[in-house]
Amino acid sequence: MSQIVALGEAPRVRRFALAGATVLVAGDAAETAAAWLALEPDVGLVLLTPAAARAIAGHIEERPHLLTVVLP
């Protein structure tokens, strides 16, 4: 079964842990990029905050097998 990951600023992603998602807190673009590159192979869905999506915009298409959703 694929993992679900929530990636971004702590106040926006911590609540997803209650639903069973792996939460990766990233406070800036460098932390976001490092977390994105370190995702495990069994991750299938990544929930991104808008800031996290902007930080990795150039890298999302490098991993076409991942479904990504930008949170409102």
Residue pairs with C-beta under 8 A, 6 or more apart in sequence:
1 42
2 42
2 43
2 44
2 45
3 21
3 22
3 40
3 42
3 43
3 44
3 45
4 16
4 19
4 20
4 21
4 22
4 43
4 44
4 45
4 46
4 47
5 21
5 22
5 23
5 24
5 39
5 43
5 45
5 46
5 47
6 13
6 16
6 17
6 21
6 22
6 23
6 24
6 46
6 47
7 13
7 24
7 26
7 32
7 35
7 36
7 46
7 47
7 48
7 49
7 52
8 25
8 26
8 32
8 47
8 48
8 49
8 51
8 52
8 71
9 25
9 26
9 27
9 49
9 51
9 52
10 25
10 27
12 49
12 71
13 23
13 24
13 25
13 47
13 49
14 23
14 25
16 23
16 47
17 23
21 47
22 43
24 35
25 31
26 32
26 34
26 35
26 52
26 55
28 55
29 54
29 55
32 51
32 52
32 55
32 56
33 55
33 56
33 59
36 46
36 56
36 59
37 59
39 46
39 63
39 66
43 66
44 65
44 66
44 67
45 66
45 67
45 68
45 69
46 66
46 67
46 68
46 69
47 68
47 69
47 71
48 56
48 68
48 69
48 70
48 71
49 70
49 71
50 70
50 71
53 60
53 68
53 70
60 66
60 68
